[in-house]
């Protein structure tokens, strides 16, 4: 089971916003959901806890 399946929609949006998603551009949301679906639960939890993007620090 993918880690994203364990999150409700609001948490997915919250993670996407920390990763740079702009709610004014709803067409981009699917790209962020695709990225989040490839992450493990540990990385998602760290983004939610620390409120910053791991992808930015890793240079992805």
Backbone as ProteinMPNN parsed JSONL, in Angstrom:
{"seq_chain_A": "XXXXXXXXXXXXXXXXXXXXXXXXXXXXXXXXXXXXXXXXXXXXXXXXXXXXXXXXXXXX", "coords_chain_A": {"N_chain_A": [[0.851, -1.181, 0.0], [0.56, 2.177, -0.838], [2.068, 5.011, 0.729], [0.694, 7.38, 0.512], [-1.941, 6.655, 0.471], [-2.64, 6.393, 3.088], [-3.097, 8.898, 3.993], [-5.375, 11.62, 4.542], [-7.226, 13.782, 2.315], [-6.779, 16.504, 2.962], [-4.307, 16.446, 4.279], [-2.659, 15.578, 2.227], [-2.792, 17.799, 0.548], [-1.614, 19.647, 2.277], [1.031, 18.643, 2.476], [1.772, 18.911, -0.201], [1.672, 21.703, -0.443], [3.796, 22.452, 1.23], [5.778, 21.5, -0.357], [5.792, 23.255, -2.394], [3.503, 23.687, -3.879], [1.074, 25.753, -5.364], [-1.99, 26.914, -4.488], [-3.439, 28.502, -6.192], [-2.985, 27.555, -8.644], [-4.427, 25.093, -9.655], [-4.124, 23.037, -11.536], [-1.592, 22.019, -11.289], [-1.611, 20.34, -9.145], [-1.888, 17.567, -9.554], [0.661, 16.814, -10.373], [2.144, 17.156, -8.028], [0.845, 15.329, -6.375], [1.585, 12.997, -7.633], [4.343, 13.01, -7.115], [4.315, 12.858, -4.312], [3.14, 10.376, -3.966], [5.19, 8.669, -4.557], [6.834, 8.842, -2.421], [8.025, 7.668, 0.787], [6.35, 6.863, 3.892], [7.794, 7.859, 6.044], [9.277, 10.085, 5.03], [7.156, 11.744, 4.275], [5.991, 12.204, 6.758], [8.067, 13.606, 7.994], [8.096, 15.957, 6.47], [5.575, 16.982, 7.129], [5.933, 17.345, 9.886], [8.22, 19.037, 10.224], [7.671, 21.014, 8.437], [8.883, 21.789, 6.078], [10.342, 21.342, 2.82], [11.68, 18.28, 1.89], [12.567, 17.64, -0.572], [13.644, 19.972, -1.566], [15.915, 20.326, 0.0], [17.366, 18.111, -0.735], [17.91, 18.577, -3.306], [16.306, 17.746, -5.378]], "CA_chain_A": [[0.0, 0.0, 0.0], [1.328, 3.416, -0.918], [1.95, 5.849, 1.919], [-0.287, 8.436, 0.265], [-3.261, 6.101, 0.765], [-2.889, 6.516, 4.518], [-3.353, 10.302, 4.29], [-6.603, 12.185, 4.012], [-7.001, 14.759, 1.252], [-6.219, 17.738, 3.534], [-2.876, 16.22, 4.556], [-1.983, 15.539, 0.927], [-2.684, 19.2, 0.133], [-0.633, 20.28, 3.16], [2.357, 18.206, 2.041], [2.011, 19.539, -1.505], [1.963, 23.129, -0.227], [5.158, 22.541, 1.745], [6.675, 21.191, -1.463], [5.774, 24.349, -3.356], [2.228, 23.774, -4.599], [0.344, 27.009, -5.255], [-3.42, 26.63, -4.661], [-3.979, 29.313, -7.285], [-2.701, 26.804, -9.872], [-4.909, 23.738, -9.332], [-3.708, 22.042, -12.522], [-0.309, 21.464, -10.859], [-1.793, 19.441, -8.009], [-1.654, 16.175, -9.934], [2.106, 16.599, -10.391], [2.584, 17.008, -6.644], [0.316, 14.063, -5.878], [2.421, 11.945, -8.216], [5.6, 13.012, -6.357], [4.041, 12.394, -2.951], [2.836, 8.946, -4.008], [6.46, 7.941, -4.652], [7.56, 9.019, -1.165], [7.617, 6.765, 1.848], [5.631, 7.516, 4.977], [8.766, 8.567, 6.876], [9.547, 11.395, 4.432], [5.927, 12.539, 4.37], [5.858, 12.605, 8.166], [9.064, 14.639, 8.269], [7.624, 17.198, 5.846], [4.471, 17.496, 7.938], [6.417, 17.751, 11.205], [9.139, 20.159, 10.156], [7.059, 22.048, 7.627], [9.709, 22.219, 4.945], [10.429, 20.332, 1.783], [12.884, 17.466, 1.816], [13.032, 17.644, -1.955], [14.457, 21.169, -1.75], [17.212, 20.101, 0.635], [18.075, 17.06, -1.448], [18.241, 19.05, -4.637], [15.461, 17.074, -6.384]], "C_chain_A": [[0.894, 1.241, 0.0], [1.065, 4.27, 0.314], [0.884, 6.923, 1.737], [-1.706, 7.949, 0.569], [-3.628, 6.232, 2.235], [-3.229, 7.949, 4.926], [-4.731, 10.716, 3.796], [-6.25, 13.323, 3.045], [-6.357, 16.043, 1.792], [-4.728, 17.599, 3.818], [-2.075, 16.164, 3.256], [-1.774, 16.969, 0.425], [-1.641, 19.923, 0.972], [0.797, 19.906, 2.758], [2.712, 18.877, 0.717], [2.341, 21.021, -1.35], [3.361, 23.327, 0.328], [6.182, 22.279, 0.641], [6.655, 22.257, -2.552], [4.502, 24.501, -4.151], [1.54, 25.098, -4.311], [-1.13, 26.719, -5.499], [-4.073, 27.448, -5.777], [-3.758, 28.647, -8.644], [-3.126, 25.344, -9.673], [-4.496, 22.668, -10.331], [-2.4, 21.368, -12.127], [-0.452, 20.416, -9.763], [-1.493, 17.994, -8.374], [-0.167, 15.842, -9.992], [2.636, 16.366, -8.977], [2.072, 15.701, -6.047], [1.151, 12.903, -6.407], [3.753, 11.852, -7.465], [5.402, 12.45, -4.955], [3.788, 10.896, -2.939], [4.1, 8.095, -4.098], [7.271, 8.017, -3.364], [7.132, 7.953, -0.16], [7.011, 7.569, 2.996], [6.563, 8.322, 5.878], [9.034, 9.969, 6.33], [8.325, 12.3, 4.498], [5.747, 13.053, 5.791], [6.849, 13.711, 8.516], [8.65, 15.975, 7.667], [6.511, 17.803, 6.683], [4.95, 18.017, 9.292], [7.272, 19.012, 11.14], [8.632, 21.294, 9.284], [7.939, 22.573, 6.507], [9.863, 21.051, 3.99], [11.746, 19.589, 1.834], [13.446, 17.505, 0.406], [13.9, 18.866, -2.234], [15.852, 20.945, -1.175], [18.026, 19.048, -0.087], [18.448, 17.468, -2.854], [17.439, 18.366, -5.733], [14.581, 18.062, -7.084]], "O_chain_A": [[1.862, 1.324, 0.755], [-0.032, 4.25, 0.871], [0.242, 7.33, 2.705], [-2.579, 8.756, 0.89], [-4.807, 6.186, 2.587], [-3.606, 8.194, 6.072], [-5.204, 10.234, 2.766], [-5.101, 13.761, 2.982], [-5.479, 16.608, 1.141], [-3.969, 18.546, 3.615], [-0.945, 16.649, 3.196], [-0.696, 17.305, -0.066], [-0.868, 20.723, 0.446], [1.672, 20.77, 2.709], [3.833, 19.356, 0.541], [3.206, 21.537, -2.058], [4.049, 24.271, -0.06], [7.309, 22.771, 0.697], [7.411, 22.176, -3.52], [4.425, 25.368, -5.022], [1.435, 25.516, -3.158], [-1.499, 26.318, -6.603], [-5.156, 27.099, -6.247], [-4.271, 29.108, -9.664], [-2.278, 24.462, -9.538], [-4.518, 21.484, -9.992], [-2.121, 20.258, -12.581], [0.495, 19.679, -9.486], [-0.899, 17.269, -7.576], [0.227, 14.715, -9.694], [3.471, 15.49, -8.755], [2.789, 15.038, -5.297], [1.391, 11.932, -5.69], [4.242, 10.753, -7.204], [6.216, 11.665, -4.469], [4.182, 10.213, -1.994], [4.074, 6.916, -3.747], [8.284, 7.332, -3.228], [6.031, 7.408, -0.24], [7.146, 8.791, 3.059], [6.164, 9.355, 6.417], [9.019, 10.938, 7.088], [8.453, 13.498, 4.75], [5.39, 14.213, 5.995], [6.513, 14.644, 9.246], [8.837, 17.018, 8.293], [6.503, 19.01, 6.922], [4.432, 19.017, 9.791], [7.068, 19.946, 11.916], [9.118, 22.42, 9.387], [7.748, 23.697, 6.042], [9.548, 19.91, 4.327], [12.812, 20.204, 1.822], [14.658, 17.413, 0.211], [14.808, 18.795, -3.063], [16.851, 21.327, -1.785], [19.256, 19.088, -0.056], [19.219, 16.779, -3.521], [17.837, 18.395, -6.897], [13.803, 17.685, -7.96]]}, "name": "protein", "num_of_chains": 1, "seq": "XXXXXXXXXXXXXXXXXXXXXXXXXXXXXXXXXXXXXXXXXXXXXXXXXXXXXXXXXXXX"}
